Amino acid sequence: MSTKQRMISPADFDTLAHVPDVAKPSAMWLWLNLDPLGRGLLNPAMISALMYPTLDLTPDEVFEHLVVLTESGFLTTYLAPDPESRETVEWILLLHPLKVDLRGTKISTPEPPPALHGPSMAMGGGGRARARGSARERARAGVWAEDAARAAAWDAVQEDREPAPERPERPAVLDAPPMFCDEHMPRGAGTKKCGPCRDRRLLRDEWMQRRVYEDRLTEFYEHDQHDEIEEVWGGDPF
């Protein structure tokens, strides 16, 4: 694993935005700890041990995160000989590595094939393919469980909230005509007599009486209609 200083740009964070939240910590760790070209041995047990001081992840959980990162286009894998054992092993290759000053840097990881076809050339075949499918399902189930927990918590908060009080009906007096003429609004003419003010008050009284009558008439018909419905549907049909 490399300790070379990395430079994170806004474009890098845009790439990270496409990674599911459950795998974001592992993506950050790979960014900062693989070699300057974004390569490293695919060894979940080793990665788990190195990440342990900050993230308590088991090798199986690390592998699940690698599957999620592969499916989200953050990394791919390839097969190449191990420089020490010369055995063919699986390697991680970040598709969007961070920018690093390569001056004086020695790269020991093997080169990937000239062209990588699909999201991953490895992570497949035999037991690894079955493990990958199982890991994918467990990772997806974890994401769904987190979403369900958030939704349940939100529903609980909503249920605890008191219902908003119903807004009272607008008082009729607010819509009534003015009490005084334009000259004496809004306080009136005082002790002086004003013909236009008198006319306005009479008009206002007539309007209020008619409004009260209309409201009572509406209540009567609504109640009468309700009684008719009960008579039609509430009686004995036989």
N, C-alpha and C positions, 0 to 999 in steps of 0.2 A: 504494500500500500504506500502511496506517495504522500509526502508532506509538503510538496511544492505549493507555493502560494497561488490561489485561484482568484479570478476576477469575475464577479457576478454582475451582469448587465440587466437592464429592464427586459430585454428580449428573452433572457434566461428565465425570468419569473413568468413570462407569458407561456413558455414551454411547460413550466411546473404547474401552471393553472389547469392543464389538461389531465394531470395525474390525480386519481382519486385520493381523497384525504387520508384514507387508511394507509396509503403507501408513500405519502409525501416525506415523512421523516427518513425513510430508507433511501428515497431518491436524493435527498440532500446529503445524506452520508456518502452515497456512492459518488456524487459530484466532488466531494472534498477529499476522498480517500483512494479512489482508483488512480491509475497512473495519468500523467498529463494528457494522454490521448483518449482517456475514458475507457481503458481496458483493465481487466482484472480477472483472476481465476474465479470461476463460478463454484464457490465452496460455501454453502449456507452455514455450515458449522463454524468455519473460520470467521465469516462475516458476523455471525451472531456473537461470537466471543469478543471480537474487536469492538462491536457496537454496545456491549453490555454496560459499560460505565454510564451511558446516557439513555439507552433504550433496552429494556429487558425483553428481548425477543428470542424465542426458541428457533432452532434451525428450520423447523417446519414453517413457522411464521415468516421467517426471512424468505424461504422459497416461495411462499404464497405472494409476498410482496414483489418478488422478482417476476412472477407470472403476471401480476397486475401491471407492473411497469412495462413488461413486454407488450401486453395487449393495448396499453395506452400510447405506444409509440415512443416511449422514453428510452428504451434500450433494445438491443437484440443480442443474440449469442452466436457463437461459431465454434467449430471444432478445429483444434490445432495442437501440435506436439508441445508438451511441457519442456521448457529449455533445460530443466534439471534432470527429469526422469526420462525424457524423450517419448513418453507415452502420450497418446492422443487424449486430450481432456477438453472440457467445455470452458469457454471464456466468455466474459461479459464485455459488451461493446456499447458504450453510451452513444446514442444517436445525436445528442446535443451536449457534448462535453463543454465545460467552462474554458474560457480563454486562459492560457498559461504561457509564461515566458519560457520557451524551450531552450534558451541558451544555457549550455553547460549541463543539459539534462540527458541522461542515458536511459533509453527505452529498452527494457528487457522482455516485454510481453511480445508474443508472436504476432505477425501480421495476419489480419483476417483475409478470407478469400477475396479475389478482385471484385466480385459482385455478390452481394448478399441478396438472395431471393426471398421475398416475404418478410414478415416481421421477425422471424427467427429461423436460423438454419439448424439449430440444435434444440435442446429442450424437447426432444421427441424420440419415439422409438421405444418399444418394450415397456418396462416398468416406469421409466421416466415419463413416457407419454401418459400413462394412466395416472401417475402422481400429479402431472401437470393439470390434467382434467379435474382431479379431485381438489387440487389447490385452488383452481379457478372457481369451482363451486363454493368452496369454503370462504374464499375471499369475497365473492359476490354475496354470500349469505351474511357475512360480517357487515358489509355495506348496507344491505337491506335491514339488518337488525338495528344498526345505528339510526337509519332513517325512521324506522318504526318507533324506536325509543324517543326520538325527537318529536315525532307526531303525537305520541301518547302524552309526552310532557306538555306539549302545547295545548292539547285537548283538556288536560287537567287544569291548566292555568285558566283556560276559557270557562270551564265549569265553575271554578271558584269565584269568578268575577260576578258581581251583582248585576242583574239586568239593568240596562239603561232605563231611567224613568220615562214613562210616556209623556210626550209633550201635551199639555192641556189644550183644549180647544180654544181657538182665538176668541176673546171676548167681543161681543157684538158692538160694544161701545167704542171700540177702536176704529170701527168702520163707519160709525154714524156721522151724519153731516155736522159741521161746526156749530157751536152754540151762539156765536156772535158774528156780526158783520165783519167784512174785511178790515174796516177802519178800527174796530174795537177788539180785534183778536190780539192776544188770547185771553185778556183779563176782563173784557166787557167795558161798558160805558160808566160803570160806577153808579152813582145816584141819579145820573141824567137818564132821561127816557130816550130810547132810540128805536124808531119804527123798524129799520132793517134788522136790528138785533132781535126784536120780538118775532119777526117773521122767521128768522133762522131757528129760534127756539121752538116755535110751533112746528116747523118742518122736521126738526130733530125728534120732537116727541112723537110725531106721527110715524116717523121712520122706525123708532124703537118699538112702538106698539105693534106695527106690522111685522117686524122681525120676531118679536116674542110670539106672536100669533102663528107665524110660519113655522117656528121651531116646535111649538106644541102640536101643531097639525102634523108635522113630519113624524114626531114621536108616536102620535096616535095611530097613523097609518102603518108605521113599522110594527108596532105592537099588534095591531089588528091582523096584519099579514102573517106574523109569527103564530098567532092563534089559529088561523086558517090552515097553516101547514101542519100544525100538531093535530088538528081535527082530521085532515086527510090521511096522514101517515101514522098517527098514533092510535087510531081506533081498532077495534076487532074486525078483521076482514070477513069473518063468517057470521 
